Amino acid sequence: MKIAFFEIEDWQKDYLIEKLAGHELSFFTEPLSLENISSATGCAIISPFIYSQINKDILQKLPDLKMVSTRSTGFDHIDIQKAEENKIAVCNVPYYGENTVAEHTFALITALSRKLTDSVERARKGDFTLDGLRGFDLKGKTLGIIGTGHIGLHVARIANGFEMEVLAFDTKPDKKLAKKIGFKYVDMENLLAKSDIITLHIPDNESTHHLINSTNINLIKKGAYLINTARGGLIETQALLKALSGGILAGAGLDVLEEECFVKEEAQLLSKEFPKTCDLKTVLQNHILLQQKNVIITPHNAFNSREALKRILDATVENINGFKANKLINIVKK
């Protein structure tokens, strides 16, 4: 089959060539558009990322197209209705970084619990004194997980390995799974009041924006730590600053900030298109939280492992092979 990949990075080419041997592959660094649509002429499959707008006009000019395999979880850059009308299958990459983000969550937790940043900075200066570096054990502490999707469940499993008590809040609790993994569902108020560490694993939407805010942040157990590897808008920044300075929170570990540019898909942070619309460096440089000694900030890097990015390609290859075998997987429906 003739397959065209758009918004492709150099390192991805060799891997895809190896995994899709026997197909006629072409690769393009830029997004698919009406200006370069001739690149996709005759293709049975195209594989874009989120900056390619696969709209009605694009689809009409590709009469041989049978499948769109987007290398993203989101698919709002594709006209699903028009694709269905033209009998074009659309497949996505539903999951790729669950354990990756969960591991980064615990990297932040352990960095805070053992004062890792301060310890490394002191040692680099040749100072091996231990004053002010005493941390605390995770064993026996209570971890509160807000959101028990794929990432939240991985966090719960890791917490069990540390012998922590795990509480969780979710609008759609799965109590059978909670019993199997070993955690307990509670309401939000109880989770905030009883957790030594609180970690967020939910999307940012109308119902969750500023989930942690100036009203409920006072309910948090005094001396707790707050972790956010999900979306910056889940936490009201002013409330967070007040809680940190007022002793409600002992510290925070943040991979995301409220003021950072709108991120639909973590992998877009690695795309050369992203800097054209967002100067994340400036956002981080100007952020007041960077000056807080009890806050650790990483630059939206929780998803960024070799294995997670390889899983995006593996899922894309599986989608294409499924189409070839007439056994579609990861199908997106309107």
Residue pairs with C-beta under 8 A, 6 or more apart in sequence:
1 23
1 24
1 44
1 45
1 324
2 23
2 24
2 26
2 42
2 43
2 44
2 45
2 64
3 20
3 23
3 24
3 25
3 26
3 43
3 44
3 45
3 46
3 47
3 320
4 25
4 26
4 27
4 28
4 32
4 39
4 40
4 43
4 45
4 46
4 47
5 12
5 16
5 25
5 26
5 27
5 28
5 46
5 47
5 48
6 28
6 30
6 31
6 32
6 39
6 40
6 46
6 47
6 48
6 49
6 52
7 28
7 29
7 30
7 31
7 48
7 49
7 50
7 51
7 52
7 71
7 271
7 273
8 16
8 27
8 28
8 29
9 29
9 270
12 27
12 313
13 27
15 310
15 313
16 25
16 27
16 313
16 316
16 317
17 25
19 313
19 314
19 317
20 317
20 320
23 320
26 39
28 36
28 39
29 272
30 36
31 48
31 49
31 51
31 52
31 53
31 273
32 39
32 40
32 46
32 48
32 52
32 53
32 54
32 58
33 52
33 53
33 58
34 57
34 58
34 61
37 58
37 61
37 62
40 46
40 62
40 65
41 62
41 64
42 64
43 62
43 64
43 65
44 64
44 65
44 66
44 67
45 65
45 66
45 67
45 68
45 69
45 320
45 323
46 54
46 62
46 65
46 67
46 68
46 69
47 68
47 69
47 70
47 71
47 316
47 320
48 54
48 68
48 70
48 71
48 77
49 70
49 71
49 72
49 267
49 268
49 271
50 70
50 72
50 74
50 77
50 264
50 265
50 268
51 77
51 268
51 271
51 273
52 77
53 77
54 68
54 70
54 77
54 78
54 79
54 83
55 79
55 82
56 79
56 82
59 65
59 79
59 82
59 83
59 86
59 88
65 86
65 88
66 87
66 88
66 89
66 323
67 88
67 89
67 90
67 91
67 319
67 320
67 323
68 78
68 83
68 88
68 89
68 90
68 91
69 91
69 92
69 316
69 319
69 320
69 323
70 77
70 78
70 90
70 91
70 92
70 93
71 93
71 267
71 312
71 313
71 316
72 92
72 93
72 265
72 267
72 268
73 92
73 93
73 94
73 95
73 96
73 265
74 92
74 264
74 265
75 90
75 92
75 332
76 264
78 90
78 332
80 90
80 332
80 333
80 334
81 334
83 89
83 90
84 333
84 334
89 323
89 328
89 331
90 331
90 332
91 319
91 322
91 323
91 328
91 329
91 330
91 331
91 332
92 319
92 330
92 332
93 311
93 312
93 315
93 316
93 319
93 330
94 315
94 330
95 150
96 308
96 309
96 311
96 312
96 315
97 151
97 266
97 302
97 303
97 305
97 308
97 311
98 150
98 151
98 153
98 154
99 154
100 302
100 303
100 304
100 305
100 307
100 308
101 151
101 154
101 201
101 229
101 302
101 303
102 151
102 154
102 155
102 157
102 158
103 154
103 158
103 305
104 229
104 255
104 298
104 301
104 302
104 303
105 151
105 155
105 158
105 199
105 201
105 227
105 229
105 253
105 302
106 155
106 158
106 162
108 227
108 229
108 253
108 254
108 255
108 296
108 298
109 138
109 197
109 199
109 225
109 227
109 253
110 116
110 138
111 117
111 253
111 296
112 225
112 251
112 252
112 253
112 296
113 135
113 136
113 137
113 138
113 225
114 135
115 132
115 133
115 134
115 135
117 296
118 132
118 133
119 133
122 128
122 129
122 133
138 159
138 162
138 163
138 164
139 162
139 163
139 164
140 163
140 164
140 165
141 164
141 165
141 196
141 197
142 164
142 165
142 166
142 167
142 194
142 195
142 196
142 197
143 155
143 156
143 159
143 164
143 165
143 166
143 167
143 195
143 196
143 197
143 198
143 199
144 167
144 168
144 169
144 191
144 192
144 194
144 195
144 197
144 198
144 199
145 152
145 155
145 156
145 159
145 166
145 167
145 168
145 169
145 183
145 199
145 201
146 152
146 168
146 169
146 170
146 188
146 191
146 198
146 199
146 200
146 201
146 202
146 211
147 169
147 170
147 200
147 201
147 202
147 230
148 156
148 168
148 170
148 173
148 174
148 177
148 178
148 201
149 201
149 202
151 201
151 229
151 230
152 168
152 170
152 201
152 202
153 177
153 181
155 199
155 201
156 166
156 168
156 181
156 182
156 183
157 181
159 166
159 183
160 166
160 181
160 182
160 183
166 182
166 183
166 184
167 183
167 184
167 185
167 186
167 190
167 191
167 194
167 195
168 178
168 183
168 184
168 185
168 186
168 191
169 185
169 186
169 187
169 188
169 191
170 185
173 185
175 185
178 184
178 185
186 194
188 216
189 216
189 219
191 198
192 198
192 216
192 219
192 220
192 221
193 219
193 220
193 221
194 221
195 220
195 221
195 224
196 221
196 223
196 224
196 225
197 224
197 225
197 226
197 227
198 220
198 224
198 225
198 226
198 227
199 226
199 227
199 228
199 229
200 211
200 212
200 226
200 227
200 228
200 229
200 230
200 234
200 235
201 229
201 230
202 208
202 211
202 230
202 231
202 234
203 230
203 231
204 230
204 231
204 232
204 233
204 234
208 234
209 233
209 234
210 233
210 234
210 235
210 236
210 239
211 234
211 235
212 226
212 234
212 235
212 236
212 239
212 240
213 235
213 236
213 239
214 236
214 238
214 239
214 242
217 236
217 239
217 240
217 242
217 243
217 248
217 249
218 243
218 248
220 226
220 243
220 248
220 249
222 247
222 248
223 247
223 249
223 250
224 248
224 249
224 250
225 249
225 250
225 251
225 252
225 253
226 235
226 240
226 243
226 249
226 251
226 252
226 253
227 252
227 253
227 254
228 234
228 235
228 252
228 253
228 254
228 255
228 256
229 255
229 256
229 302
230 256
231 256
231 263
232 254
232 256
232 257
232 258
232 259
232 260
233 258
235 258
236 258
237 257
237 258
237 259
237 289
240 249
240 252
240 289
241 288
241 289
241 292
242 248
243 249
244 251
244 252
244 292
244 294
244 295
249 294
250 294
251 294
251 295
251 296
252 289
252 292
252 294
252 295
252 296
253 295
253 296
254 289
254 295
254 296
254 297
254 298
255 297
255 298
255 299
255 300
255 301
255 302
256 300
257 283
257 284
257 287
257 289
257 297
259 283
259 287
260 278
260 280
260 283
260 284
260 300
261 277
261 278
261 279
261 280
261 283
262 278
263 269
263 300
266 300
266 302
266 303
266 304
267 303
267 309
267 312
268 274
269 280
269 300
269 304
270 304
270 309
280 299
280 300
284 290
284 297
284 299
287 297
289 295
289 297
290 297
315 330
318 329
318 330
319 328
319 329
319 330
322 328
322 329
322 330
